[in-house]
Amino acid sequence: MSYGWSKEDVRTLSPKQPEFVLVTTNYSKKCIMKYNLSHFYQFTAESDHMGVIPDACIDMLFWEKNGVVKAKAAGTLLEKGTTKTELNCRYFGVRFLPGVNPVTGNVKLSELVNNEISLEDIITGTGEREVLLERMHEAQSFHKKTEVFLDFYLNHFLNHTEDRNSLKYVIHDQILNSDGSLKLSELSRYTGYSERYLNQKIHEDFGMNPKNLIRFIRFQKSVSRLVETIHCANGADTASVSGYYDQSHFIKEFVKMSGFTPSAYVETLLGNAYDKKLHVIN
Protein backbone atom coordinates (compact mmCIF):
# COMPACT_ATOMS: atom_id res chain seq x y z
CA MET A 1 0.00 0.00 0.00
CA SER A 2 1.45 3.39 -0.97
CA TYR A 3 0.81 6.47 1.17
CA GLY A 4 2.20 9.04 -1.26
CA TRP A 5 5.10 9.96 0.99
CA SER A 6 8.22 11.69 -0.24
CA LYS A 7 11.42 12.34 1.68
CA GLU A 8 11.34 16.04 0.77
CA ASP A 9 8.23 16.49 2.94
CA VAL A 10 9.99 15.55 6.16
CA ARG A 11 10.43 18.28 8.73
CA THR A 12 13.54 17.32 10.59
CA LEU A 13 13.53 17.39 14.37
CA SER A 14 16.81 17.20 16.23
CA PRO A 15 15.88 16.23 19.82
CA LYS A 16 17.70 18.15 22.52
CA GLN A 17 18.81 17.66 26.12
CA PRO A 18 19.95 21.19 27.03
CA GLU A 19 20.64 20.32 30.66
CA PHE A 20 23.44 18.00 29.56
CA VAL A 21 25.34 21.10 28.49
CA LEU A 22 24.91 22.89 31.82
CA VAL A 23 26.85 20.42 33.98
CA THR A 24 29.65 19.59 31.56
CA THR A 25 32.77 21.09 30.01
CA ASN A 26 33.95 20.86 26.42
CA TYR A 27 30.47 19.98 25.12
CA SER A 28 30.66 19.38 21.37
CA LYS A 29 27.83 18.38 19.06
CA LYS A 30 27.76 17.26 15.44
CA CYS A 31 24.41 16.88 13.68
CA ILE A 32 24.05 14.10 11.14
CA MET A 33 20.29 13.67 10.53
CA LYS A 34 20.60 10.51 8.45
CA TYR A 35 20.89 6.75 8.99
CA ASN A 36 18.18 7.24 11.67
CA LEU A 37 20.69 9.28 13.71
CA SER A 38 20.11 12.76 15.07
CA HIS A 39 23.57 13.74 16.25
CA PHE A 40 26.80 12.84 18.05
CA TYR A 41 27.98 14.65 21.16
CA GLN A 42 30.90 14.63 23.56
CA PHE A 43 31.48 16.18 26.98
CA THR A 44 33.38 15.90 30.25
CA ALA A 45 31.09 15.44 33.26
CA GLU A 46 31.33 18.14 35.95
CA SER A 47 28.66 16.47 38.10
CA ASP A 48 27.60 12.95 39.08
CA HIS A 49 24.20 13.42 37.43
CA MET A 50 22.45 15.36 34.66
CA GLY A 51 18.88 16.52 34.18
CA VAL A 52 16.94 14.67 31.47
CA ILE A 53 13.70 15.63 29.71
CA PRO A 54 11.42 13.39 27.61
CA ASP A 55 12.52 13.13 23.97
CA ALA A 56 11.14 9.79 22.62
CA CYS A 57 14.73 8.83 21.75
CA ILE A 58 17.40 6.29 22.57
CA ASP A 59 20.91 7.48 23.41
CA MET A 60 24.02 5.30 23.38
CA LEU A 61 26.82 6.52 25.65
CA PHE A 62 30.46 5.50 25.87
CA TRP A 63 32.88 6.62 28.58
CA GLU A 64 36.23 5.59 29.96
CA LYS A 65 37.20 5.11 33.61
CA ASN A 66 40.53 3.76 34.85
CA GLY A 67 41.46 2.74 31.32
CA VAL A 68 38.27 0.73 30.75
CA VAL A 69 35.62 1.78 28.20
CA LYS A 70 32.04 1.35 29.36
CA ALA A 71 28.83 1.77 27.41
CA LYS A 72 25.07 1.83 27.87
CA ALA A 73 21.84 2.64 26.07
CA ALA A 74 19.29 4.94 27.68
CA GLY A 75 15.67 5.19 26.62
CA THR A 76 13.38 8.17 26.91
CA LEU A 77 11.95 9.15 30.27
CA LEU A 78 8.21 9.72 30.56
CA GLU A 79 8.74 12.77 32.77
CA LYS A 80 11.58 15.00 33.96
CA GLY A 81 14.34 13.00 35.66
CA THR A 82 18.09 12.53 36.00
CA THR A 83 20.79 10.16 34.81
CA LYS A 84 23.98 9.27 36.64
CA THR A 85 27.40 10.22 35.28
CA GLU A 86 30.96 9.49 36.32
CA LEU A 87 32.54 12.71 37.58
CA ASN A 88 35.39 14.04 35.40
CA CYS A 89 34.95 11.27 32.81
CA ARG A 90 34.71 12.10 29.12
CA TYR A 91 31.55 10.83 27.42
CA PHE A 92 30.79 10.19 23.77
CA GLY A 93 27.10 9.98 22.91
CA VAL A 94 24.88 9.07 19.98
CA ARG A 95 21.26 10.21 19.85
CA PHE A 96 18.88 8.39 17.53
CA LEU A 97 15.84 10.01 15.97
CA PRO A 98 12.50 9.73 17.84
CA GLY A 99 10.98 6.27 17.65
CA VAL A 100 14.11 4.61 16.25
CA ASN A 101 15.32 1.36 17.83
CA PRO A 102 18.93 0.68 16.77
CA VAL A 103 18.95 -2.80 18.26
CA THR A 104 15.75 -4.34 16.90
CA GLY A 105 15.72 -8.05 17.70
CA ASN A 106 17.70 -7.73 20.93
CA VAL A 107 15.73 -5.19 22.95
CA LYS A 108 12.24 -3.77 22.45
CA LEU A 109 11.76 -0.01 22.64
CA SER A 110 9.17 -0.52 25.39
CA GLU A 111 11.90 -2.19 27.49
CA LEU A 112 14.04 0.94 27.22
CA VAL A 113 11.41 3.48 28.26
CA ASN A 114 12.41 4.85 31.69
CA ASN A 115 15.34 2.42 31.62
CA GLU A 116 19.04 2.05 30.88
CA ILE A 117 20.80 -1.14 29.80
CA SER A 118 24.45 -2.11 29.39
CA LEU A 119 26.23 -2.78 26.12
CA GLU A 120 26.16 -6.54 26.86
CA ASP A 121 22.36 -6.46 26.39
CA ILE A 122 22.66 -4.52 23.14
CA ILE A 123 25.52 -6.37 21.44
CA THR A 124 25.29 -9.98 22.55
CA GLY A 125 28.28 -11.18 20.52
CA THR A 126 31.34 -10.91 22.80
CA GLY A 127 33.80 -10.58 19.92
CA GLU A 128 31.89 -7.77 18.22
CA ARG A 129 31.42 -5.95 21.52
CA GLU A 130 35.10 -6.14 22.44
CA VAL A 131 36.18 -4.91 19.00
CA LEU A 132 33.88 -1.87 19.28
CA LEU A 133 35.08 -1.00 22.79
CA GLU A 134 38.72 -1.40 21.80
CA ARG A 135 38.29 0.82 18.77
CA MET A 136 36.48 3.45 20.86
CA HIS A 137 39.37 3.34 23.35
CA GLU A 138 41.90 3.90 20.58
CA ALA A 139 39.91 6.75 19.02
CA GLN A 140 41.16 9.84 20.84
CA SER A 141 39.35 12.60 18.95
CA PHE A 142 35.62 13.33 18.73
CA HIS A 143 35.80 13.02 14.92
CA LYS A 144 37.49 9.63 15.12
CA LYS A 145 34.92 8.32 17.58
CA THR A 146 32.11 9.30 15.21
CA GLU A 147 33.87 7.39 12.42
CA VAL A 148 34.34 4.30 14.61
CA PHE A 149 30.71 4.27 15.71
CA LEU A 150 29.34 4.88 12.21
CA ASP A 151 31.45 2.09 10.75
CA PHE A 152 30.18 -0.37 13.36
CA TYR A 153 26.58 0.86 13.19
CA LEU A 154 26.29 0.75 9.42
CA ASN A 155 27.63 -2.81 9.36
CA HIS A 156 25.73 -4.25 12.33
CA PHE A 157 22.59 -2.29 13.20
CA LEU A 158 21.26 -0.21 10.34
CA ASN A 159 18.46 -1.65 8.24
CA HIS A 160 19.54 -0.62 4.75
CA THR A 161 16.28 -1.79 3.16
CA GLU A 162 13.78 0.20 5.23
CA ASP A 163 10.43 0.28 3.43
CA ARG A 164 9.26 3.87 3.22
CA ASN A 165 5.75 2.64 2.52
CA SER A 166 5.67 0.58 5.71
CA LEU A 167 3.05 1.54 8.28
CA LYS A 168 5.70 2.35 10.91
CA TYR A 169 7.54 4.69 8.55
CA VAL A 170 4.33 6.48 7.58
CA ILE A 171 3.15 6.82 11.19
CA HIS A 172 6.49 8.25 12.24
CA ASP A 173 6.64 10.80 9.45
CA GLN A 174 3.00 11.84 9.79
CA ILE A 175 3.58 12.56 13.49
CA LEU A 176 6.79 14.49 12.77
CA ASN A 177 5.05 16.42 9.99
CA SER A 178 1.99 17.27 12.04
CA ASP A 179 1.69 20.56 13.89
CA GLY A 180 2.00 18.60 17.12
CA SER A 181 -1.71 18.00 17.52
CA LEU A 182 -2.24 14.94 15.32
CA LYS A 183 -5.15 12.81 16.54
CA LEU A 184 -5.38 9.04 16.31
CA SER A 185 -8.69 9.44 14.44
CA GLU A 186 -6.91 11.52 11.77
CA LEU A 187 -4.16 8.93 11.48
CA SER A 188 -6.82 6.24 11.16
CA ARG A 189 -8.53 8.03 8.28
CA TYR A 190 -5.20 8.65 6.56
CA THR A 191 -3.91 5.08 6.77
CA GLY A 192 -7.20 3.17 6.64
CA TYR A 193 -6.38 1.23 9.82
CA SER A 194 -8.58 1.24 12.92
CA GLU A 195 -7.67 3.39 15.92
CA ARG A 196 -7.38 0.26 18.06
CA TYR A 197 -4.88 -1.34 15.68
CA LEU A 198 -2.88 1.89 15.35
CA ASN A 199 -2.72 2.23 19.13
CA GLN A 200 -1.30 -1.29 19.40
CA LYS A 201 1.08 -0.73 16.47
CA ILE A 202 2.46 2.54 17.85
CA HIS A 203 3.01 1.03 21.30
CA GLU A 204 4.75 -1.96 19.71
CA ASP A 205 6.95 0.05 17.31
CA PHE A 206 7.66 3.13 19.42
CA GLY A 207 7.52 1.77 22.97
CA MET A 208 4.77 4.11 24.18
CA ASN A 209 1.19 5.07 23.51
CA PRO A 210 0.32 7.54 20.71
CA LYS A 211 -0.60 10.31 23.16
CA ASN A 212 2.83 10.32 24.80
CA LEU A 213 4.69 9.99 21.51
CA ILE A 214 2.94 13.05 20.08
CA ARG A 215 3.31 14.99 23.36
CA PHE A 216 7.05 14.34 23.51
CA ILE A 217 7.68 15.31 19.90
CA ARG A 218 5.60 18.48 20.34
CA PHE A 219 7.52 19.27 23.55
CA GLN A 220 10.85 18.72 21.79
CA LYS A 221 9.74 21.08 19.02
CA SER A 222 9.16 23.74 21.67
CA VAL A 223 12.54 23.10 23.32
CA SER A 224 14.26 23.42 19.94
CA ARG A 225 12.43 26.67 19.27
CA LEU A 226 13.39 28.11 22.66
CA VAL A 227 17.10 27.30 22.36
CA GLU A 228 17.25 28.48 18.75
CA THR A 229 15.80 31.86 19.81
CA ILE A 230 17.36 31.84 23.27
CA HIS A 231 18.19 35.57 23.36
CA CYS A 232 14.75 36.62 22.11
CA ALA A 233 12.51 33.69 23.05
CA ASN A 234 8.78 34.37 22.84
CA GLY A 235 6.37 32.01 24.61
CA ALA A 236 3.36 32.78 22.44
CA ASP A 237 5.29 32.26 19.21
CA THR A 238 6.85 29.04 20.53
CA ALA A 239 3.43 27.70 21.56
CA SER A 240 2.00 28.41 18.11
CA VAL A 241 4.93 27.01 16.13
CA SER A 242 5.06 23.86 18.27
CA GLY A 243 1.38 23.00 17.92
CA TYR A 244 -0.09 23.83 21.32
CA TYR A 245 -3.70 24.98 21.63
CA ASP A 246 -2.67 28.21 23.33
CA GLN A 247 0.06 29.64 25.55
CA SER A 248 -1.61 28.37 28.72
CA HIS A 249 -1.63 24.80 27.41
CA PHE A 250 2.01 25.18 26.36
CA ILE A 251 3.15 26.41 29.78
CA LYS A 252 1.25 23.65 31.60
CA GLU A 253 2.76 20.89 29.43
CA PHE A 254 6.23 22.43 29.54
CA VAL A 255 6.22 22.51 33.35
CA LYS A 256 5.12 18.86 33.46
CA MET A 257 8.03 17.74 31.31
CA SER A 258 10.82 20.12 32.30
CA GLY A 259 10.01 21.24 35.82
CA PHE A 260 10.18 24.88 34.67
CA THR A 261 7.99 27.40 32.94
CA PRO A 262 9.36 28.17 29.46
CA SER A 263 10.68 31.57 30.55
CA ALA A 264 12.34 30.11 33.67
CA TYR A 265 13.89 27.36 31.55
CA VAL A 266 15.45 29.90 29.19
CA GLU A 267 16.70 31.95 32.17
CA THR A 268 18.29 28.82 33.66
CA LEU A 269 20.05 28.02 30.41
CA LEU A 270 21.35 31.54 29.97
CA GLY A 271 22.30 31.81 33.65
CA ASN A 272 24.48 28.72 33.25
CA ALA A 273 26.08 29.89 29.98
CA TYR A 274 24.35 27.32 27.77
CA ASP A 275 24.96 29.37 24.63
CA LYS A 276 28.66 29.70 25.45
CA LYS A 277 29.26 26.10 26.51
CA LEU A 278 27.62 24.49 23.47
CA HIS A 279 30.03 24.00 20.58
CA VAL A 280 28.34 22.86 17.36
CA ILE A 281 30.65 21.30 14.78
CA ASN A 282 29.62 21.64 11.13
Beta strands, then each sheet from edge to edge (+ up, - down):
strand 1: 24-34
strand 2: 37-45
strand 3: 49-52
strand 4: 59-65
strand 5: 68-74
strand 6: 81-84
strand 7: 90-96
strand 8: 116-118
strand 9: 279-280
sheet 1: 8+ 5- 4+ 7- 2+ 1- 9-
sheet 2: 3+ 6-
end
